[in-house]
């Protein structure tokens, strides 16, 4: 489950709300944060992405270094017939980002 822990900024009348960044805290049923450090976060996303059919770029041993790099850990698969990428990376010592990219026209995208 995810809980948004920061409100979106106010939007002027008639504008479409687009948040620059959403802060999410991952929790299990206990209510306590379960993502405690980068090592457990890397392991969680590596295992979960693999179980969901995502193919990793690089090896599990390389994953922590990729997570801390500017490009992050990267996974790929087809979603509804189009190539897609899933990236998980560090945005600093206490933040991380999970993004998904897709090429709806079917063009090649790379990590």
C-alpha angles and dihedrals in degrees: 000000000000128000121199106230101186128052121237115254120262114273123215116246111279094016125117112244112240118169119210094210135004119205114216131182117206116220140172124218092283092071091236121118109261098188098080104160143000093265094058092042092052091048092048095052094040092054097039095047091049092050089052093053100261115144115221124229107225128001133300088251090057093047099090092052091046090049090056094043123090093256098047129205109322132205130178139198141139116273115192090342096308127102115255138184128209116200128189117184147149120265091187139316095307104024136069135181132214115196137173124206126191137183104215091187090058095247119150118270124184138199 
